Amino acid sequence: MTGTSPAIAMIAAMITPAVLILASASLVASALVRMARVVDRARSLVTVAHEGTWEKLGVTADVLRAWLELHARRARDAEQAIALLYGAVVSFIGTCLSIALDRAVSGSLAWLPVSLAILGTVLLFAGGARMVAESRLSGRQIQDEIRRALGQMEARKS
């Protein structure tokens, strides 16, 4: 397309950050769901700890303590991911606004949208990395719980 108007060129330039905003927001939603699951499970384990009924779960107090510590780590990872991903959303929104501002001042602020886009990308990467860490902890934790339950089932058979 030759002769594209400056307004259309500006809108086209703003599309990429808008897509990245949607991607970041989707990851925020996922991280919030994971955080809610961690909180729900931790609260139920805290109740068991307060009531002193961990034997009903077939675990010792030390195992329950280890599970609660893992949940604390998972919650920290999810919380950090949420903060980083929200930061990415803000940065990409700033990118969109700075594109418009750069156009308004005849391109003298070209460094600003580029810098904000790079910052948003780094935050998106870091937030995703925190979610990977939380997911790996979650996977290890559920595998341990399944192994423990299967062991208890085998012990009851004997």
C-alpha positions, 0 to 999 in steps of 0.5 A, a space after each residue: 500500500 503506497 500513500 498510506 495515511 499517517 493515522 493508519 500507519 500509527 494505528 498499524 504500529 499500535 497493533 503489535 503492542 495491543 496483541 502483546 497486551 492480550 497475551 500478557 493479560 491471558 497469562 495474568 488470568 492463568 497465574 491468578 487461577 493458579 494462585 487461587 488453587 495454591 491458596 485454597 489448598 494451603 488453607 485446607 492444609 492450614 486447617 488440618 494443621 490447626 486441628 492436628 488431624 494430619 493423620 487423616 491425610 495419612 501423613 506426619 506433621 513433618 510431611 504436612 510442614 513440607 507441603 505447606 512450605 512448598 505451597 508457600 514457595 508456589 504462592 511466592 512464584 505465582 505472586 511474582 509472576 502476576 506482578 511481572 505480567 501486570 508490569 508487562 501489560 502496563 509497559 505495553 500500554 505505555 508502548 501504545 501511548 508512546 507511539 502516539 506521543 512520538 507521532 505527535 512530536 514528529 518522531 523525536 521520541 522514537 526511542 521511547 516506544 522501543 524501550 517500553 516494548 523491550 521492557 514489556 518483553 523482558 517482563 513478559 519473559 520473566 513472568 513466564 519463567 516464574 510461572 514455569 517454576 511454579 508449574 514445576 513445583 506443582 508437578 513435583 508436589 502432586 507426584 509426591 502426593 500420588 506416590 504417597 497415596 499409592 504406597 498407603 494403598 499397597 500397605 493396606 493391601 498387605 
